[in-house]
């Protein structure tokens, strides 16, 4: 038997589903995210320089 007078469930909002919003996450963890970006930039720069250095070595 269906009871049609009961309210239907609504989808949860972002805060109800995750407990935080994207803006809160970015603002609270900005220093960590910036540090991760700096480390990634250093890693990719070092990898690029290593490839350039090794390509010069084997061209001769």
DAZIHU-V993231 format. One record per residue. N is the residue number from 1. RES is the residue in one small letter. SS is DSSP state (A for helix, B for strand, O for the rest). Layout:
BEGIN
n:N res:RES ss:SS
n:N res:RES ss:SS
END
This chain:
BEGIN
n:1 res:x ss:O
n:2 res:x ss:O
n:3 res:x ss:O
n:4 res:x ss:O
n:5 res:x ss:O
n:6 res:x ss:O
n:7 res:x ss:O
n:8 res:x ss:O
n:9 res:x ss:O
n:10 res:x ss:O
n:11 res:x ss:O
n:12 res:x ss:O
n:13 res:x ss:O
n:14 res:x ss:A
n:15 res:x ss:A
n:16 res:x ss:A
n:17 res:x ss:A
n:18 res:x ss:A
n:19 res:x ss:O
n:20 res:x ss:O
n:21 res:x ss:O
n:22 res:x ss:A
n:23 res:x ss:A
n:24 res:x ss:A
n:25 res:x ss:A
n:26 res:x ss:A
n:27 res:x ss:A
n:28 res:x ss:A
n:29 res:x ss:O
n:30 res:x ss:A
n:31 res:x ss:A
n:32 res:x ss:A
n:33 res:x ss:A
n:34 res:x ss:A
n:35 res:x ss:A
n:36 res:x ss:A
n:37 res:x ss:A
n:38 res:x ss:A
n:39 res:x ss:A
n:40 res:x ss:A
n:41 res:x ss:A
n:42 res:x ss:A
n:43 res:x ss:A
n:44 res:x ss:A
n:45 res:x ss:A
n:46 res:x ss:A
n:47 res:x ss:A
n:48 res:x ss:A
n:49 res:x ss:A
n:50 res:x ss:A
n:51 res:x ss:A
n:52 res:x ss:A
n:53 res:x ss:A
n:54 res:x ss:A
n:55 res:x ss:A
n:56 res:x ss:A
n:57 res:x ss:A
n:58 res:x ss:A
n:59 res:x ss:A
n:60 res:x ss:O
END
